[in-house]
Amino acid sequence: MSAPKFIADRIFSLSKENLSSTVMRLAVTSVALAITVMLIAWAVVVGFKNQIRDKVIGFVAPIHVQSLDKNESVEETPFQLDSLLISRLNVIEGISHYQMVANKAGMIKTDDEIQGVVLKGVDESYDWSYFHNCLVEGQTPEYKADERSTEVLLSKVIADKMLLHVGDDVRVWFIDKDMQARGRKFTVKGIFETGLYEFDERFVFADLNQIRKLNGWTDDEAGRLEIALNDGADADQINEKLYYALPSELASYTARESNPQVFDWLDLLDTNVWLIMALMLLVAGITVISMLLIVIIERTSTIGLLKAMGASNKFVREVFLRRSLRILLIGMIIGNVIGLGFCFLQQYTGFIKLDPATYYLSAVPIELHFSTVALINIGTFLLWVLMLLIPTSVINRISPVKSIRFE
């Protein structure tokens, strides 16, 4: 056993009934609490951001292309997915799939209720994988290129308000160019729930051929082109490539650009979590510094005796740092056990619930990776070690002659 460790084991004790032992227990508690809060805060914010982002992207696609005009209404200017546009899309790396869609404003009317909606027309190439996971009743429609299907997929929000179920017929009314109301009868094929209330209360999925018929478009025209990306692909970089590849009459937009209010709200969460982590680091760091200063003051005579026996300032500082680091590690281990235990419990049980109408999710989301846990622990440990160097500098100023008589 080394001399600094031998002396540290006798100077520091969590069992003695003195001021320093009480402060050391507080330091362990403070460090454990800081690590617990940082792990939970990071896991919740990252999980929340990723789940909301995936919901929005699953609904509107990472990137969409539409005609470049000043049309601010739901009604869109049609364009064709011709061979030239297809060839330009195929040379851009990162694009996994693209599909033609179109929006049409309408109104659902039953005997007792009325609801304004947006009919989103999709065709046989539409990727339903996201909505398969959101189905609460029925199934997704199956559309064909040479037919006009009357099957629709609507949200649970609309279905509950309009008292609709799978298999029910529903009439949707539209206003044509001559300001005349036209009605179309559809059949509910399935009901979904994404939790994105702003989207769920507006959109009804229908056959793209129905939108083309209502708008008087040709069979190869649509209002926009939704583009899906490969895993890990950067939407901003691909959108920049599309800017130079698309014809001058078309423009591309990312999901962030078309829904800035949602993504700006998510960005605010980063500020909150960094503020929480900074406060936890500061509070725990001050507690540890205070603990070490109190121990140094209580052991002033011991420090003087060690110096009188020939111990250098470096040796004495090592004595106090060794035990302080041990207290840090004990607190961090306790904090990791509590923090990770809570994260795993919430991840697999979801016992803490949320209001989907407010938070878009039914339970507190958790997403935490090993690399993140390691980074939080290593970063905070190194920062606290640097903070511990501040009180140990007091040891250099302690005089052996005066400190031996210190009580």
Protein Blocks (a to p, Z undefined) as FASTA:
>chain_A
ZZklmmmmmmpcckbccfklmmmmmmmmmmmmmmmmmmmmmmmmmmmmmmmmmmmmmmno
pbdcddddfbfbfbdcdddddfklmmmmmmpghiabdcdddddddddddfkbccdddddd
ddfklcfklmmmmpcghjdddddfkbccfbdcddfklmmmnopaehiacddddddfkopa
cddddddfbdcdehpamlmmmpccddfklmmmmnopafkbcfbdcddddehiafklmmmm
mmmmpcfkbccddfklmmmmlmmmmmmmmmmmmmmmmmmmmmmmmmmmmmmmmmmmmmmm
mmmmmmmnopafklmmmmmmmmmmmmmmmmmmmmmmmmmmmmmmmmmnopaccdfklnop
abdcddddfklmmmmmmmmmmmmmmmmmmmmmmmmmpcfklmmmpZZ
